[in-house]
Amino acid sequence: MKHIKIALIPGDGIGPEVIAEGVKVLKAIEKMDSDISFSFTTFPYGCEYYLENGRMMDEDGIEKLKEFDAIYLGAVGYPGVPDHISLRDLLLRIRKEFDQYVNLRPISLLNPSLTPLKSRTEEDIDMLVIRENSEGEYAGAGDWLFPGKPEEVVLQTGVFSRKGTERIIRYAYEEARKSNRSLTSISKGNALNYSMVFWDSVFEEVGKEYPDVKTFSYLVDAASLYFVSNPERFEVVVTSNLFGDIVTDIGAAITGGLGFATGANINPEKAFPSMFEPVHGSAPDIAGKGIANPIAVIWSVSQMLDFFGESNWGKAVLTTIKDLLREKDYHTKEIGGSASTRQVGNRFVEKLIKSMSP
Ligand SMILES: NC(=O)c1ccc[n+]([C@@H]2O[C@H](COP(=O)([O-])OP(=O)(O)OC[C@H]3O[C@@H](n4cnc5c(N)ncnc54)[C@H](O)[C@@H]3O)[C@@H](O)[C@H]2O)c1
């Protein structure tokens, strides 16, 4: 029996609404498979917690979370708490402290009706973006000198260590080799003359160990254009923290929006818990209405199961998502439907159970 200890951080806004549906899916799987079990412990961390306690999580929050195999997070951030606090003190802190240096963001079109791109099919848009998740432009290094004075200067330093750059690029080569797909590096060596020249040289250097992997290298501006004009160019993509954040939002835009974008923050060595979460934020504009799309958070369940070696379940969840999307009655509002978050979650579970019964 495999037991997975999950820390739930539903967070703010639509976070708790969508996480509830993801948990429903995990509980349904546990019922169907006597070889897997999950336990859930909920942590109230988020902006409400901050307003009450002056911090985003317990003082020993990291120690507490360390006990778990996985963290399943909804979203954090809400008006009233500056975004740089909610993001840095919870989300980025967890990613950093648990050395979740790989951010896996699949960009796959799950149903042709979801893309705004003319005549594009599931075959055209099917890539995996591997984003560096522990340093780079989000390292939090810099300075703010002479604040408020005419000579004010702000420095934001990108940190690209050899260890950090090499391990993410190597991970991407391994993934490309394993899945027999090409690997594209996205960088910006023409303008960022230290960090991205270094990135490009490491990409080339590590590539010598993978002569069987076909590679491409694009500047981030050109890559952004190709994401829209020629998404079929991309199979496995590796890029830095900032560029990965931005290009995967373009990826979301061409595959149905943020309700369909998921991401796994992985510590491949399993020395610390990995974190699974939708890419979207807390969506204050629709929070509390029960209309948020839970597909991204359900897709996170698929990523979680893949990570723990349950790829049959991972695949079953993804296939059921695709099946469900064929039913227009279960489309949420932002894609033109009228189904509620709960209706989508319930229908998903119903279909998953049906697809797995003999
Ligand atoms: N991972 C995270 O926790 C995360 C990520 C991004 C933003 N944030 C935070 O969330 C807050 C809101 O940020 P934002 O408005 O820029 O981004 P957002 O992702 O919350 O919302 C952007 C737009 O997408 C829509 N949307 C998002 N998720 C949806 C879903 N599941 N179903 C239907 N529509 C959905 C929203 O209604 C909104 O119109 C901010 O505080 C921000 O810092 C958190």
The ligand as a MOL file (V3000), in Angstrom:
LIG
                    3D

  0  0  0     0  0            999 V3000
M  V30 BEGIN CTAB
M  V30 COUNTS 44 48 0 0 0
M  V30 BEGIN ATOM
M  V30 1 N 0.1890 30.7310 -7.7370 0
M  V30 2 C -0.4460 31.7100 -7.1210 0
M  V30 3 O -0.8660 31.5720 -6.0010 0
M  V30 4 C -0.6760 32.9920 -7.8610 0
M  V30 5 C -0.4580 33.0940 -9.2320 0
M  V30 6 C -0.7840 34.2830 -9.8810 0
M  V30 7 C -1.3080 35.3420 -9.1540 0
M  V30 8 N -1.4800 35.2130 -7.8060 0 CHG=1
M  V30 9 C -2.1410 36.2730 -7.0150 0
M  V30 10 O -3.5520 36.2070 -7.2430 0
M  V30 11 C -4.1130 37.5340 -7.1560 0
M  V30 12 C -4.8870 37.8440 -8.4210 0
M  V30 13 O -3.9660 37.9120 -9.5030 0
M  V30 14 P -4.3680 38.0920 -11.0250 0
M  V30 15 O -5.7560 38.6840 -11.1020 0
M  V30 16 O -3.2480 38.7580 -11.6980 0 CHG=-1
M  V30 17 O -4.4000 36.6190 -11.6230 0
M  V30 18 P -5.5010 35.4820 -11.5300 0
M  V30 19 O -4.9420 34.2580 -12.1110 0
M  V30 20 O -6.0190 35.3670 -10.1550 0
M  V30 21 O -6.7060 35.9900 -12.4700 0
M  V30 22 C -6.5080 36.4730 -13.8060 0
M  V30 23 C -7.8290 36.3230 -14.5830 0
M  V30 24 O -8.0700 34.9380 -14.8620 0
M  V30 25 C -9.2970 34.5140 -14.3260 0
M  V30 26 N -9.1140 33.1800 -13.7360 0
M  V30 27 C -8.0470 32.7410 -13.0350 0
M  V30 28 N -8.2120 31.4840 -12.6420 0
M  V30 29 C -9.4200 31.1020 -13.0960 0
M  V30 30 C -10.1680 29.9000 -12.9910 0
M  V30 31 N -9.7090 28.8240 -12.3500 0
M  V30 32 N -11.4000 29.8640 -13.5670 0
M  V30 33 C -11.8700 30.9230 -14.2300 0
M  V30 34 N -11.2090 32.0790 -14.3730 0
M  V30 35 C -10.0030 32.1820 -13.7990 0
M  V30 36 C -9.6420 35.5490 -13.2440 0
M  V30 37 O -11.0420 35.6080 -13.0390 0
M  V30 38 C -9.0430 36.8080 -13.7960 0
M  V30 39 O -9.9370 37.4340 -14.6910 0
M  V30 40 C -2.9350 38.4580 -6.8990 0
M  V30 41 O -2.8710 38.6970 -5.5200 0
M  V30 42 C -1.7160 37.6610 -7.3750 0
M  V30 43 O -0.5280 38.0010 -6.7340 0
M  V30 44 C -1.1960 34.0610 -7.1680 0
M  V30 END ATOM
M  V30 BEGIN BOND
M  V30 1 1 1 2
M  V30 2 2 2 3
M  V30 3 1 2 4
M  V30 4 1 4 5
M  V30 5 2 4 44
M  V30 6 2 5 6
M  V30 7 1 6 7
M  V30 8 2 7 8
M  V30 9 1 8 9
M  V30 10 1 8 44
M  V30 11 1 9 10
M  V30 12 1 9 42
M  V30 13 1 10 11
M  V30 14 1 11 12
M  V30 15 1 11 40
M  V30 16 1 12 13
M  V30 17 1 13 14
M  V30 18 2 14 15
M  V30 19 1 14 16
M  V30 20 1 14 17
M  V30 21 1 17 18
M  V30 22 2 18 19
M  V30 23 1 18 20
M  V30 24 1 18 21
M  V30 25 1 21 22
M  V30 26 1 22 23
M  V30 27 1 23 24
M  V30 28 1 23 38
M  V30 29 1 24 25
M  V30 30 1 25 26
M  V30 31 1 25 36
M  V30 32 1 26 27
M  V30 33 1 26 35
M  V30 34 2 27 28
M  V30 35 1 28 29
M  V30 36 1 29 30
M  V30 37 2 29 35
M  V30 38 1 30 31
M  V30 39 2 30 32
M  V30 40 1 32 33
M  V30 41 2 33 34
M  V30 42 1 34 35
M  V30 43 1 36 37
M  V30 44 1 36 38
M  V30 45 1 38 39
M  V30 46 1 40 41
M  V30 47 1 40 42
M  V30 48 1 42 43
M  V30 END BOND
M  V30 END CTAB
M  END
